[in-house]
Amino acid sequence: MKDSDSMSKKSSSDSENLVNKIVPEMPKDKRTKAYKEWTKKYGQKGSDSNEIPEMPKDKRTKAYKEWVNKYGSQRISSKKSEKKDLIKDSKAKSKSDLNYLVSSFVEIIGSNEWFNKRKDIEELRSKINASIKSSESDTDEFKKSKSLFFQTLKTYSFNKKRYFKDLSSNQKENLEKKQEIIEKIKNLIVVDENPNKLYSKFRVLKEEWHNTGKVPITERNNIWETYRHHVNNFYDFLHLNRDLKELDFKHNYEEKIKIIKRAEELDKLDDLAKASRDLNDLHRLWKNELGPVSREHSDDLWRKFQAASQKIHFKRQSFQKDISNIQQENYEKKKAVIVKMRNLIKSVPNSHSDWQNKISEFDKLKIEFQSIKNLQRNKNKKCWNEFRLATKEFNTIKNNFYKNQKKELNNTIEMKKALISEVQKIIEDNKIAENSSRIKSIQEEWKKIGYLPRKISNSLWDEFRPLINRFYDILKSGAINLGQEEKIIYDKKSKFIDKVKFSMKNYSIDDVEHFINSTISDWNNLEDINLNSNNILNNNLIKKIYSIIKSLDLKNDEKENLSFKLEIELLRDNSDELNKKLQSIKRKISELQDESIQLQNNLEFFSDSSIENPLFKNVSTNIQTINNKIEFWKNRVNKIKKNN
């Protein structure tokens, strides 16, 4: 991966560069030549860029560790997001659509990240090949997709060959660069110069070495041993300036102590595979990235590191010895889960709710089965086949149940529709009083009728409930005692209320008032019936217009004023209801006045110098708020008196 980074820099002038042209990370040491060159070349671009800098490919370098600490989680999140998007796009096609697969294949091959998505490319490639082999289509569209696929496949093969060719070339370049660095380190030894300056140059060369990518695998060990030899020679050369050497020894000592602590913590991990991988990384850091320590500490540090490492090695060896027993235990666990799955199949539920519980239990067993891992390959295959058969049998029984449920659902729907029709006929025939007990029985029967899906149940309920409400409205209103002519008037007024609506899209407060006044005027022109029925109908009209006002895009105080005017206007001829309303408002005013007096008495406890006291201000504000409410309700009393 390091070489891909270097290759990217090499081919940056190529318009068809296979690796993203990303600004490299800024060198940390502002005293170095590398930092000045970076500032000169990328300074403005780097400061404005929001992109994640490209990951250093050599894991031995400090730059790589800093990159992982800073951007690692973002890169993992990005890769997971890209993979989820690809899987989501694939699942969006329930059928193996060749055109969709080919277009996805072409899109990935044409993207800048094609090399990191090779696994996805190979999966798409397999799917497309399978789709082409299984398809018997001979249409022009099919031929066109097939041709595009093979043409893109050639491009992909060509890109891979060129990529690895450039990679090899780049590794050779890196080998030459590292040989040049070694020569420069060798030349430092014979230079008659201040040791401090020599050491600064050496640090630059050391950083350059670690930032240079991989070399051909056949040369890696040799070039590393040569480099380490000349580094040790350089340190020996600096014996005249022991402070610098001791400083580097101290740094290496502290870093190796950290590595030892990390190695000791690995013994606490339950995941042995992860512990082994992390231990290998620590050994690579110890060997490749860190330099020597003083001889007095060298052996002691290595013994401690080896002791921590041996614990992990011993665990791994013990695990390998016990692996067959562990695999057998896992096999038995999977067999036990399959037995539980088959036991669930033996008892078939008779209701939807029982089936839902059964499905939930079965899904938990599936998750438990899939969470058990590490079996011998042949036993794992056997368990998987039994699991698949048990799942298939369960799904077959479940599907058969819900097929039969459809017939029962149709019967249940017909039963509820029959009850709706019966209630409707009772209302139409005006047989209210003699059927009140029957309506109660119908409601009980409705509850006892079996399960229906929520959508269908809600739809039928929306038909049934208004009829029941209308029955009881008629019963309460006295409409059951109406004569033929009064019944006609009652129905006429009820239909009037149902038709009331405000349909203007652009309106003002005046338009709403005009709508309310016009509705009340038309309402008052209708004939009257007995007082009890009139009160019921008036309340129904008020509720209808209230709901319209509430839905409008007006201020709250405007809505309240409109609602109040509506109520007073409809109660104009009903002195009893108006008096009740008036007495209710007067009680509110009296309560508010008592509260205001109490707060004013509380103010007497404050001295003249307490005006700036927050508590004093709060009480004063409350008094003002209550007085405003009193004025509001007094205005309403005056309006009622004017209309009475």
Secondary structure, DSSP 8 states (H G I E B T S, - for coil): -HHHHHHHHHTTT-TT-SS--------S-TTSHHHHHHHHHHHHHHHH--S-----S-TTSHHHHHHHHHHHHHHHHHHHHHHHHHHHHHHT-SS--HHHHHHHHHHHHHSTTGGGGHHHHHHHHHHHHHHHHH-----HHHHHHHHHHHHHHHHHHHHHHHHHHHHHHHHHHHHHHHHHHHHHHHHHHT--S-HHHHHHHHHHHHHHHHHS----HHHHHHHHHHHHHHHHHHHHHGGG-HHHHHHHHHHHHHHHHHHHHHHHHGGG-S-HHHHHHHHHHHHHIIIII-----HHHHHHHHHHHHHHHHHHHHHHHHHHHHHHHHHHHHHHHHHHHHHHHHHHHHS--SSHHHHHHHHHHHHHHHHHHHH-----HHHHHHHHHHHHHHHHHHHHHHHHHHHHHHHHHHHHHHHHHHHHHHHHHHHHTT--GGGHHHHHHHHHHHHHS----HHHHHHHHHHHHHHHHHHHHHHHHTGGG--HHHHHHHHHHHHHHHH-----SS--HHHHHHHHHHHHHHHHTS----HHHHHHHHHHHHHHHHHHHHHSS--HHHHHHHHHHHHHHHTTT-HHHHHHHHHHHHHHHHHHHHHHHHHHHHHTTS-GGGTT-HHHHHHHHHHHHHHHHHHHHHHHHHHHHHH-
